[in-house]
């Protein structure tokens, strides 16, 4: 494979950052991979996992001479991080992120952007409930979408970055920030909020009932617990930073839930069956799109 960036620096080596490092190594598209993470006693773990070619604890030092810098940290940390590293980045370097909210990221990072770099927000739509460096795996992005926000970056720079994420196995897609946040509010953020709520309801049940809910968990509840096991800091920041879109989708969901409550109360089986038939088709569409 052709080297696309001589040096790639990944700041934040949790699930996403570690997976980017491993996928980059697998693809052979970087001459050198530098990792950076502020976690306590994390350097030894990263070395044992052989995630990167070099590890640098200070983000400002880690970006030295990097052609591509990816900030794979919670969205709430991107403002301060970008302020610390942008002055140290070399002219012409590309700065990206992996945050699942984009308007807030642009709001927080934009004041720190300097004309000597290219700011190219992005979002790989992939993940698991696991976190930390050991959660990373090289195939995480295979056949998954990676959203790129071109902004006013030259087309050749955007195309080059798209080639990079495609080399990592993903399908690149270009999108505007407002539209991205609305789509993700429904496809990712609201499902996580529902999962946290349902599992939280189980946690608050009285003793024996709670124990039996856990003991006799059916596949539906187990799926909710898997989602609800996701990184709490990351998801706290997601909801606080995509509040407008999430609240809009939550209001729509609440209205639809009220419709179901009425249909059950009044034994309106035809309405329930009609809804369940429509929703079944969505599952088939997801499978047909290769995103199951």
C-alpha positions in Angstrom: 0.0 0.0 0.0 1.2 3.6 -0.7 2.3 5.7 2.2 -0.4 8.5 2.5 1.1 10.3 5.5 4.7 10.1 6.6 3.8 10.6 10.2 0.4 10.1 11.9 -0.2 11.2 15.4 -3.1 9.8 17.4 -4.0 11.5 20.6 -6.2 9.4 22.8 -5.6 5.6 22.6 -8.9 4.2 23.8 -11.1 2.0 21.7 -11.2 4.4 18.7 -7.7 5.7 18.8 -6.1 2.3 19.4 -8.2 0.9 16.5 -7.1 3.7 14.2 -3.4 2.9 15.1 -3.9 -0.8 14.4 -5.9 -0.2 11.2 -3.2 2.2 10.0 -0.5 -0.3 10.7 -2.5 -3.0 8.9 -3.0 -0.8 5.9 0.6 0.3 5.7 -0.4 3.9 4.9 1.8 5.7 7.4 5.6 5.9 7.6 5.5 6.4 11.4 2.6 6.2 14.0 3.0 8.2 17.2 0.6 7.7 20.1 -0.3 10.0 22.9 -2.5 9.5 26.0 -2.7 11.1 29.4 -4.0 8.0 31.2 -2.2 7.0 34.4 0.5 4.3 33.8 -0.7 3.8 30.3 2.7 3.9 28.5 3.6 0.4 29.5 0.3 -1.0 28.4 0.5 0.7 25.0 4.0 -0.6 24.5 3.0 -4.2 25.4 0.1 -4.0 22.9 2.5 -2.7 20.1 -0.1 -0.1 19.1 2.3 2.6 17.8 5.8 3.1 16.7 6.5 5.7 19.4 4.7 7.0 22.5 4.9 10.7 23.6 3.0 11.7 26.8 2.8 15.5 26.0 0.3 16.2 23.1 2.3 19.3 22.1 5.4 17.2 21.6 3.5 14.4 20.0 2.4 16.5 17.0 5.9 17.6 16.1 6.4 17.0 12.4 3.1 15.1 12.1 1.4 15.2 8.7 -1.9 14.0 10.2 -3.1 14.5 13.8 -6.2 12.7 15.0 -7.8 13.8 18.3 -9.6 10.6 19.5 -10.7 12.0 22.9 -14.1 12.8 24.4 -15.7 15.9 22.6 -15.6 17.9 25.8 -11.8 17.8 25.8 -11.3 18.9 22.2 -11.2 22.7 22.8 -8.4 22.7 25.3 -6.5 20.0 23.4 -6.6 21.8 20.1 -5.5 25.0 21.7 -2.4 23.2 23.0 -1.4 21.4 19.9 -2.2 23.6 16.9 0.6 26.1 17.5 3.0 23.2 17.5 1.7 21.6 14.2 3.8 22.0 11.1 2.4 24.0 8.1 0.2 22.0 5.8 -0.6 19.4 8.4 -4.2 18.0 8.7 -6.0 18.0 12.0 -9.0 15.8 12.5 -11.1 14.3 15.3 -13.4 11.3 15.9 -16.2 13.0 17.9 -19.8 12.0 17.4 -21.1 15.5 17.7 -19.9 18.0 15.2 -21.5 21.4 15.8 -20.0 21.5 19.3 -16.6 20.3 18.1 -16.5 23.1 15.5 -17.6 25.6 18.1 -14.9 24.6 20.6 -12.0 24.0 18.1 -12.7 26.9 15.6 -11.3 29.7 17.9 -7.9 27.8 17.9 -7.6 27.1 14.2 -4.6 28.8 12.5 -4.1 29.3 8.8 -1.1 27.1 8.6 -3.1 23.8 9.1 -6.1 22.1 7.6 -9.0 21.5 10.0 -11.0 18.5 8.8 -13.6 17.3 11.4 -14.6 13.7 11.0 -16.5 10.8 12.7 -16.0 7.1 12.3 -19.4 5.4 12.9 -18.0 2.3 14.6 -17.5 1.1 18.1 -18.2 -1.4 20.8 -19.1 -1.1 24.5 -15.4 -1.8 25.4 -13.0 0.9 26.2 -9.2 1.4 26.7 -6.2 0.6 24.6 -6.7 -3.2 24.8 -10.2 -2.7 23.2 -8.7 -1.6 19.9 -8.7 -3.9 16.9 -7.7 -3.4 13.3 -11.0 -4.4 11.7 -13.2 -2.0 13.7 -13.8 0.3 10.7 -14.2 -2.4 8.0 -17.3 -1.6 5.9 -18.4 1.1 8.4 -19.1 4.7 7.4 -16.6 7.4 8.3 -18.2 10.9 8.0 -15.9 13.8 6.8 -16.9 17.5 7.1 -15.0 19.2 4.2 -15.7 22.7 5.4 -13.5 25.0 3.3 -10.5 22.7 3.1 -9.1 22.3 -0.5 -10.6 19.3 -2.3 -7.3 17.6 -2.8 -6.6 17.6 1.0 -10.1 16.2 1.6 -9.7 13.5 -1.0 -6.3 12.5 0.4 -7.8 12.1 3.9 -10.8 10.2 2.4 -8.3 7.8 0.8 -6.7 7.3 4.2 -9.9 6.4 6.0 -10.9 4.1 3.1 -7.5 2.4 3.5 -8.5 1.7 7.1 -11.5 -0.3 5.7 -14.2 2.3 6.1 -16.6 3.9 3.6 -16.1 7.7 3.5 -19.1 10.0 3.4 -19.2 13.8 3.3 -21.7 15.7 5.3 -22.6 19.1 6.8 -22.4 19.4 10.6 -26.0 20.2 11.4 -27.3 17.3 9.3 -24.7 15.0 10.9 -25.8 15.8 14.4 -29.5 15.2 13.6 -28.8 11.9 11.9 -26.6 10.7 14.8 -29.0 11.9 17.4 -31.5 9.3 16.2 -29.2 6.5 15.0 -26.8 6.5 17.9 -27.4 9.0 20.7 -31.1 8.4 21.4 -30.6 4.6 21.4 -27.9 5.0 24.0 -30.1 7.3 26.1 -32.9 4.7 26.0 -30.5 1.9 26.9 -29.1 3.8 29.9 -32.7 4.5 31.0 -33.9 1.0 30.8 -30.9 -0.5 32.5 -31.1 2.3 35.1 -34.8 1.3 35.7 -33.6 -2.3 36.4 -30.9 -1.1 38.8 -33.5 0.7 40.8 -35.9 -2.3 41.2 -36.3 -3.9 44.6 -33.9 -6.7 45.5 -35.5 -10.0 44.3 -37.1 -8.5 41.2 -33.8 -6.9 40.3 -32.0 -10.2 40.7 -34.5 -12.0 38.6 -34.4 -9.4 35.9 -30.6 -10.0 35.7 -30.9 -13.8 36.0 -33.6 -14.2 33.3 -32.4 -11.5 30.9 -33.7 -12.1 27.5 -31.7 -11.1 24.4 -33.4 -7.7 24.2 -32.4 -6.6 27.7 -28.9 -8.1 27.2 -28.5 -5.9 24.1 -29.5 -2.9 26.2 -26.9 -3.7 28.9 -24.2 -4.0 26.2 -25.0 -0.5 24.9 -25.3 0.9 28.5 -21.8 -0.5 29.3 -20.2 2.1 26.9 -17.7 4.8 28.2 -19.7 7.0 30.6 -17.4 10.1 30.1 -17.6 9.9 26.4 -21.4 9.6 26.4 -21.8 12.3 29.1 -20.0 14.7 26.7 -22.1 13.5 23.7 -25.4 14.4 25.3 -24.2 17.7 26.7 -22.8 18.7 23.4 -25.6 17.5 21.1 -28.4 18.6 23.4 -30.5 20.4 20.8 -30.7 17.5 18.3 -31.1 14.9 21.0 -33.9 16.8 22.7 -35.7 17.1 19.3 -35.5 13.4 18.6 -36.4 12.6 22.2 -39.6 14.7 21.9 -40.5 12.8 18.7 -39.8 9.5 20.5 -42.0 10.6 23.5 -44.9 11.3 21.1 -44.5 7.9 19.4 -44.3 6.2 22.8 -47.6 7.9 23.9 -49.2 6.6 20.7 -48.1 3.1 21.7 -49.4 3.5 25.2 -52.8 4.5 23.9 -52.9 1.6 21.4 -52.1 -0.9 24.2 -54.5 0.6 26.6 -57.4 0.5 24.1 -56.4 -2.9 22.7 -55.8 -1.4 19.2 -53.9 -4.4 17.7 -54.2 -3.1 14.2 -52.1 0.0 15.0 -49.5 -2.1 16.8 -49.2 -4.5 14.0 -48.9 -1.8 11.4 -46.1 -0.1 13.3 -44.2 -3.3 13.9 -44.5 -4.2 10.2 -43.0 -0.8 9.2 -40.2 -1.1 11.7 -39.3 -4.6 10.6 -38.6 -3.2 7.1 -36.0 -0.9 8.6 -34.0 -3.9 9.9 -34.1 -5.5 6.5 -32.8 -2.2 5.0 -29.9 -2.1 7.4 -29.0 -5.7 6.6 -29.2 -4.9 2.8 -26.9 -1.9 3.3 -24.3 -4.2 5.0 -24.5 -2.3 8.3 -25.8 -5.2 10.5 
